Amino acid sequence: MSTTGTDSTGHVVVVGAGIAGLAAAHRLLERGARVTVLEASDRVGGKLLPGDIAGVRVDLGAESMLARRPEAVALARENGLADALQPPATASASIWTRGALRPMPKGHVMGVPGTAAALAGVLSAEGLARIERDADLPRTEVGDDVAVGEYVAARLGREVVDRLVEPLLGGVYAGDAYRISMRSAVPQLFEAARHHDSLTEAVRGIQARTAGAQAAGPVFMGIEGGVGRLPLAVARSVRARGGEILTGAPVTELRRRTPGAGWRVVAGDRVLHADAVVLATPAPAAAGLLHAESPRAAAELRAVEYASMALITLAYRRSDAELPEGSGFLVPPVDGRTIKASTFASRKWGWIADEDPDVVVVRTSVGRHGETEVLRREDAELVDVSRHDLREATGLDAVPLETRVTRWTDGLPQYPVGHHARVARIREHIRGLPGLAVCGAVYDGVGIPACVASAYAAVDQLGGDLAAVQELTAHPVQSLHGGAGE
């Protein structure tokens, strides 16, 4: 394995064929490496899963990617999907709270407003008045890290967190805003809070700095036919360049050979000898593989918690499905509903409506960190509770043409306070293992651009360039646009 920082000419084994592993393989091949990708499951793509319902193509996993970060959109273009890239047909969404669908406020950063007036209509009069007190409060120190909910509640009151911050963060992490790290999940807000006494003043500063970027293009981007096409396209490119991708090939052993002789990788009855290895797996799998060579890194990875969730996709006849305007709605947990969000997919993505104008596709999601009861229900029960909440929120009471339930067990890593420090420790332990790098959602952000950036940084690390890894560790990629000016 070359250490020039520009070329990688040895044999590299990538463990995991989610978007991070595939992006790593793609970049390694560009740099001249021979690549073998080993995937435990029977398909590539991880949380990006294309599917169909009532004859219409849909995503059964992640459905969009942040376009303000370049990595994911650029990867799509590099792999033949340039003409398929599409922004949402509408970015107008709602909050289902206090008994009604209310327009999503504009002028906030991850639900944190620059002025109380920005949240008028969502918060009560008391909640709005509490925001006004922020300017008069003494400084709230954030230290090395702080929970988003804890800090925002201290500055602006719990109602801001419960009615807006929580559902926005929950949509990305399926977690608890009062546990989620501000430094890892909303890094721009964390940096601003370190330098301002007033939180609303800090948000206005973020808005002023990003005002120019708001006109630069769409915030999010999708792909005609679903973002689930992206890993398939990258996999085709990897194979076309000579890379090998093996599915149904769980890695059971990872050991260093004699110093300078690379790695021994065991997958079933196959034994591979590699100059370098990229681990692009969830934390539990990475921990199991690292236990022998780095017990301390493995212990840190075993401590990472995950949340499970389920997506319920429903197709209706258009003549039966009257929906409100907009792309869908979020649901604050404080309102006691079962679903946490709903997307009017046929409204949000023009290509879904175009594929069959007589079909309307809606999807809901259930499950947050610590919620286990709802996910133990049968598929039919999840469909029933989704239909109940949709009827309560929108009046939609038709019988679906078809339904699909997709379960993502332990699908989302949690970023509690101190997550950035844990990632730094993991990477420090791994630095003692030449020819090994890690990447994926557990480290630097859960969104598609974050996973791709993490993969590229891992490849750079194998080439001897640590700059990208150090930058990501210090400044994770925010996985949801903050809404400033939206």
N, C-alpha and C positions, 0 to 999 in steps of 0.2 A: 504493500500500500504506500503510495507516494505521500510525502508530507510537505509538498511544495505549496499547498493551499490552492492549487489550480487544477491539478490532475489527480485522478484516482484510477490507477491502472490494474489493481489487483482484483481478486474475486471478493465481492461483498455479498453477504447474506442479509436480506431484510426480513425481519420477522414481523408479520402483520401486513395485510393488504387492504387496510382502510385507506382513506385518502392520504393520510400522512405517509404510510409505508409506500404507497404507489408514487406519491410525489418524490419521495427520497429515491426510489428506484429510477424514476425518470431523470432526475438530476444526476445521479451517479452514472447512468449510461451516457449522458451528454459529456461527462468528464472522462469517459474512456474506460470505465470499470466493466468487469463482467459481473452480472447481477443475477442472483436467485432470490425470489420472493417466496416465503413459506407462510401460508395462511391456514389456520386451524379449521375454519368453517368451510362450507361447500361453495362459497362465492366470494367475490371481491367487493369492496365498497364500504364495509362497516356500517355506519349510521346513515349512509346515503343509499337509499333503496328505491329503485324504480318499480312501479307496478301499474295496475289498471283496475278500473271499476266501471261497470256498465259500458265497456268498450272504449273508455277514455283513459289515456295515460295520465298517471298521477305520481307524486312522490309519496312513499309510505314511511319516509324518514324526514331528514332535514329538507326544506323546500326552497331555501334562498341562501345567498351568500352576501356578506357585506362587500359592497363595491368600492367603498372609500379606501380599503386596503387593496393593494394591487395583485397580491399573489394568486388568489383563486381565479379571478377573471382572466389573468394572464395565462394561467395553466390551461383554462378552458380554450383560450384562443390558440395556444401552442398545440393543442391536440384536436384541432379540426372542428371546434364548436363555436367559432367566432360568429357565424351567421345565426346560431341558435340562441345567443344571449339575448335576454329580454328583461327589461325592468318590470316591476309590477304595474298593472294597468291602473291601479289606484293605490295610494298610500294612506288613504283616509280610514282610520280605525276608531273604535269606540272602547269605552270601559263600561262593563255591566256592574254597576254599583249603586247602592242605596235605592234599589228597586227599579232602575231604569237604565237603558243604554244611553250613555252620555258621550259626546264627542271627545276623542283623545285630545288632551290639551296640547297646545303648541308652546314653544319657547321654554323647554326644560332640558335638563341633562340627566338621562336615566330616571326621569320622574321628579328630579329636584328642580324647582322653579327659580328663575331669576327675580320674579316678583310674585306676590300673592295673587295678583289678578290673573296670572297665567293659569291658575288652577280653579278659577271660578267656574261653578257648574259641577265640579267633581267633589270638591270639599264642602263641608258645612261652613256656616258663617264663623263658628268658633275655630274651625281648622284654619280658615283664611286669616283670622285675627292672630292666631298663634304664629303664623309665618312672619307677620309684621314685626314680631318681637326680636327676630334674629339680629337686626342691626344694632340693637341695644344690649345684647348679651355679651359677656366677656368671652374671650377666645376659648375655643374647645380644642385641646391638643389632640393630634391624631397619632403621635408617636411613630413607631415603626410600621404600624398597621392598625386598622380599626374596622369593626363591622359596619357595613354600609348603613343598616337600619339603626344601629345604636347611635352613630354620629348624626345622621339626618334627623332622627327623633329628638336628639338633644338640642339641635339648632332650630328645627322647624316644627316639632311636634310629631306625635305618632300617626296622626291622620294622614300626613303626606306619605309616610312609609306604607301604611296599611292599605291606602286606596290607590296608590300609583307606583311607588318604587317597588313594592313587593310583587305585584303582578308583572311588571316589566322584567325584573330580574328572574322571577319564577319561570317566565317564558323561555329563558335561555338556560338556566342552571337547574330548574326544578328544585330549587333550594329555598332556604329561609333567609330573608334579607337581614335578619338580626344576627345571623352567623356568617354571612358571606363577606369575604375580605374586600374592602374598598380598594386596597392597593392592587389586588389581582384582577378584580372584576370590573372596576371603574377607575382605571389608573389616572385618567385625565382629571377626574374629580378629586382623587387623593392628592395629586400634585398641587391642584389649586387650593385645597383645604390647608395645605402646609404653609401657604404663603398669604392667606387672607384671614382676617378675624371674622368676617361675616360670610356665611355660606352663600347667601343670595348674591352678594357682591362677587364671590368667586365664580358662580355660575354665569353672571353677566360678563365676566372677563373671558370665560371659555367661549361664550356666544360671540363676543366681539372678535376673538382670534379666529374663529371658524367661519365667520360670515362669508369670506371669500370662497371657501371650499364648498359652501352650500350650493353655489351655482355651477360647480364643476361637473355635475352629472348625478345620476340616480344614487340613492343611498344603498339600496339593495339591488341584486340582480338574480334572475332566475335563468333557467335554460328550457327552451321549448322541448317538451317531452319529459321535463323534470331534471333537477340537479343530480338525480341518481344516474343520469347518463355520464356524468363527469368521470367517476372512477372507471367505468367501462371503457371510455375513450382513452384514458391514461393507460389502462391495462393493455389495450390494443397497441398503443404506441410502444410500450415497454417490450411487448413480444415482437413487434415489427423490428425493433432495434437489436434483437437478439437476447433480450432478457427472458428468464424463465420464471413463470409464476405457477406455483403448485398449490392448489386448494385441497382441503381435507388432509392437511399435513401439519398437525400440531407439533411444535417443537417441545421436546421433553428434557433436553439437556443442552447446556451451554457451558463449555469449559475452555479455558485458555490452554493452548498447547505449550511447548517449551518456550521460554522467552524469545520473542521475535518471530515465532513460527505461526502466529495467528490463532485461530479459534476452531474448536471442534463443535459442530452443531448436529444434534441428533433429532431427526423427525421420523418417527415410525421406524421402518427398517432401513432408512437412509441415513448415512453418516456423511456430512459435508465438512470439508476443510476450507476455511475462509480466511482471507487476510484481514477482514474487518466485518463487523456486524452492526446493523442498525436495528434497535428494538423499537418497534412502532406498535406496541400492544397496550391495552389497558393496564392499570397499575397492578392488579393481582397477578396477571400472567407475567409481567416484567419482574415482579418480586420473586416468583417461583424460579425463574430462569437465572436471576442474579444471586440467589441465596448462597451458592457455593463460592462464587468469586468475590462478591461484595455483600456480606451479611448486613452491613450498615445501610447501604442503599436499599437492599431488600426490605429491611425493617421500616424505613421511611415510606416506601411504596405500599407496604401492607397497611399502613395507617391511613391511607387515602380512602375516604368514604365515597359511595356512589348512590345516586338516586335512580329509581326505576320509574318508568312512565308507560303509557299506552296511547296510541293514536287511533281514533275511530273515524273512519272515512265513510261518508254516506252519499249516495247518488240519488237524485230525485228527478222526476219529470219536471221540466221547466214550468209547465202549465200548473203544477201543483205547489211550486216553491216560490212564494213571495218573501223576499228577504229585504232587510233594511239596506240603505246605501252603505258603501264602504267595503273594506277588505275583511272585516271581522271584528272580534272584540276580545279583550282580556277580562279576567274575572279575579278580583282580589279575594284571597282566602278568607278575609274577615267577613265576607258576605255569606259564607257558609254553603256555597254551591259545590257541586261535585266536579264539574268540568273547570279547568283553569283557563281555557282559551278556546276560541273557535275561529276558523278561517273560512271565509266564503271563497273557496279556491277558484271557482269559475269566474268570480269578479276580480280576484287578485291577479290571476294569470290569464292573459288574453288567449293563449294557445289552448287552454282547457276549454274555454267557451267555443273556440273555433273548431275544435275536433268534433264536437257534437252540440250544436246550438240548442237541441231539445233536452239536454241533460245538464243538471246543476249539481256540482260537487261541493260538499261542505265537509270540513273535518273538525273534530274536537280533540282535546288532549286532557288526560287525567293523570294524577300521580305527582306527588312532590316528595322531597326527602323526608323520610320518616313515616310517610303514608303507606301502610302495607295492606290495610283492609280492602280498600277499593280495588287494588290490583289483584286480589285473590278472587274477585268475582269472575264468573264465566263471561265469555265474549258477548253473549246475548244480553246479559245484565248491563254490561258497559254500553252497549247500543241503546238499551232502554233508558239509562240515566242520561245519556247524551241527548236523546230525543226529548226527554222531559225538560232538561235545562234549555235546549234550543227553543222549545215551545214557550217556556216561561220568558225567555229573553226576547224572542223575535216573533212569536206567534206561529212559527212553522210547525204544522201539525200533520203533514202528509206522511204517508207510508213510503219508506225509501224503496227504490228499485233494487238496490243492492247495498250491502254494508261490508266493510273490511275492518278488522281489529288487528293492529300491529303492536306487539309488546316489545318494549326495549328494556329488558331486565338489566339493572346496573348499567344503564346506558350513559349516565352523565356524571363525571367526576365532580365532587364538591370542592369549592375553593373557600375554606373557612379562613378566619384571621390567622396569619402566619403561613399561608400557603406559599407565598413567594420565597420565604426563608427555607421551607421544606424542599422546594425545587432546587434552590441553590445548594443545599446540603447533598441532595441526590447527585447533582452534577459534580460536586466536589469529590464525592466518593468515587464516581465513575471516572474521573480524571486519572485515577490510579490504574485504570484498565486500558492500556493503549489499544486502539483499533476498535473501540466500542463507543457508540453514541445512542442516545434515546430521543424519541420525539413522539408527538401526539397530543391529544386533548388534555391529558392529565397535567401537562407542564405549563403551557404559555397562553392558554385561551382555548375555548371549546368550539369556536366558530371555524368554518372551512378555511378562511384565510390564515387564521392562527395556526391550524394544523399544518398547512402548507409551509408557512414561515418556519415552523418548528422543524419540519423535515429538511428544509434547505439549510438551516443552521446546523443540523446534525451532520449533513454531508460536508459542510465547510469544516466542522470540527475534525472529521476523519482526515481531511486534507491539511490539518495543522492550523487552521484559521479559527480562533475562538471568539472573534469579535461579535458575530451574530448571536451565538449562544449567550454571551455575556450581556448583550443588549436586551434580548428577550427575557432573560432571567431577571434583569433589573426593571424592565418595562414590558410586562405582558401585553398581549394584544387584546384590546377591548372587543368583546364578541357581540355587542349590540350597539348600534349607533345611539347616541345619547338623546337625540331628538331636538338638539339645539336649533331653533328656528324652524322646525318642521311644523 
